[in-house]
Amino acid sequence: MEALVAQYKLAHKSVGFVPTMGYLHEGHASLLRQSALENDVTVCSIFVNPTQFNNPEDFLLYPKDEVNDVLLLKENGCLVLFAPENDFVNEILEVSLDLKGVDKVLEGEFRPGHFRGMVNIVSLLFQIVSPNKAYFGQKDFQQLFIVQKLVAQNFPEIGIVASPTIREESGLAMSSRNARLSAAQREQATKIAKALHLAKSLAKEKRSVSAIKEELRFKFFNNDDLRLEYLEIVDAQTLLPLTDFSFPSRSVVCVAAYAGKVRLIDNMSINS
Ligand code: AMP
């Protein structure tokens, strides 16, 4: 991979990079197309990084389909697939990045070690692929935030491009984990996006943060079919949960919930 990238650099070709964990869907495809538009060469990586899974079952059950992944890559302008073997994990090194507590809220609170694992693998991939630009989805809002901090500190030469969340017709955010949902669970899971939309309209009506959270909990997460892990409205600049009435210029409602054993996350900007 490094030799190939060196050739592209010699030929003055720009490289766009889309890191993924595979089982690709339209959300990934949108990142790939954006990269293909903006760069001479698009590289996609597929690696399910065990060090960012705090739940071993979630890691073991993570869906895989390399044949379909390759088809999707070809159809969406990707030229190179970098799919290292499992022992790639041995190459991962600890990266020091002071996240000032941002890795302890939201996902960080419920998935200890997740962001450390993510930062380490993304750093390794950035070193190897050495892209001009890298593409990340807003679906993983906190990940994007932390990657921006990582790049500011360690990879200032890489431009980070944020892409909007792609949703199914039902509103459900596309995710590789959706493949593990039964029909009934999928139905339940659509409530997450409904809750986010309601948060947005209640914020427009100037309802307080606590009133919005209470109404969402009551309307959408009142039974065990969709078990809420967290529901927070945060300042997009700091990721700190809001507690008062005054919304900053950009705030985001973030949800994690379980449909059966499948953990789903989603978010929406509530004042854009
Ligand atoms: P993953 O394979 O889930 O690790 O995701 C790889 C990249 O695709 C990350 O930058 C995700 O944020 C992005 N992504 C995943 N799902 C979506 C989606 N529904 N819309 C846009 N981007 C997404």
Residues whose N, C-alpha, C, O or C-beta is under 5 A from the ligand:
A	BS01	AMP	P19 T20 M21 G22 G27 H28 Y135 F136 G137 Q138 K139 D140 S163 P164 T165 I166 A173 M174 S175
